[in-house]
Structure formats: structure tokens, C-alpha cells
Amino acid sequence: MIVALLHLGLGIVNWLRYLSGGVLVPTDIRWPLFVLSGIAMLAGLALAREPRYRRPLYASGMVLMIVYVVGYFGWHVGGHRRLILFGPSTHHDVPLTTFLIDHLFAGAIEFVAIVTEVALFGVLAYLLYIGLHRDTPTGA
């Protein structure tokens, strides 16, 4: 729930800045993607009440957490491109490890987001593992 609300909140707040200026589709595409993924996570939580949906939701959630973490660091390493892979970029003049660590601790929200995303990945992996092994007959 924390990861969903963080991304939904960040997406809405930053997208509203563009909307208040009359821009429906912002040049920084991350914000609409954050809103959509936050809504998807909340929908996944609601769907997970049904046991038959849990395994696909756990796997999908794990993929989304990988996208978030790799996307966060990739966006910074790629030079803060507004369209993720396209557009003008900025460059850094420090070693990559230092650069990544600096961005991990860039701010409280960024740090909490990365930590909760990694933790959620672990929880979902555990739940998926348990779910797969619970359905396996003993001795198979």
C-alpha cells in the first residue's frame, strides 16, 4: 500500500503542476506513469482478495518493483531524460557507484520509495514461493 500511495501521490502532485498550466500530457512522462501504476497497484490489492488471482498479481507486482528500481536509477544514469529514453540529457562527472549512492540518499521520499519497493519485491517473492509450493503435492 505504501508503494502504491507514494507513486500515486507523487504522480498526481507533479502532474497537477502541468495540468494547472494547461498541459494534459506533460513533457516529463514519469508522472502519468506513476499515476497509472499506482492505480494498478491499488486495483491489484483489491483483486488479491480472490485467491485465484494472487500468483499472477504477485508476479506482476515483482516485475513492477523491478521496473521502479531499475527505472529510478536508470533515469538518473541516463541523464534525467524527460521522455525516459529520448530527449536532451545531463551528464555526471563522478564514478557510477558514487552517483548511484548519492541518488539513493537524495531525499527522504526517494529513499523510502526504494526501500519499500525492494521490501515489497521480497514479500511478493516469498508469497509467490509459498503459493507455488502450497499447491504442489507432497512427494511430486
Number of C-alpha atoms within 10 A of each C-alpha: 11 13 22 21 16 19 24 23 16 18 21 18 14 17 23 16 12 16 14 9 9 10 12 12 12 19 13 16 15 20 23 20 15 23 23 16 19 24 16 15 22 16 12 18 16 10 14 16 10 9 9 10 12 19 19 13 18 24 16 15 20 21 12 17 22 15 13 20 16 13 16 19 17 17 18 19 18 18 16 20 19 16 14 17 13 10 11 11 15 10 10 11 6 9 8 11 9 10 15 17 11 11 16 18 13 11 11 9 12 15 14 16 21 20 15 17 23 17 14 19 20 14 14 21 17 13 16 19 13 12 15 11 11 10 8 9 7 7 4 4
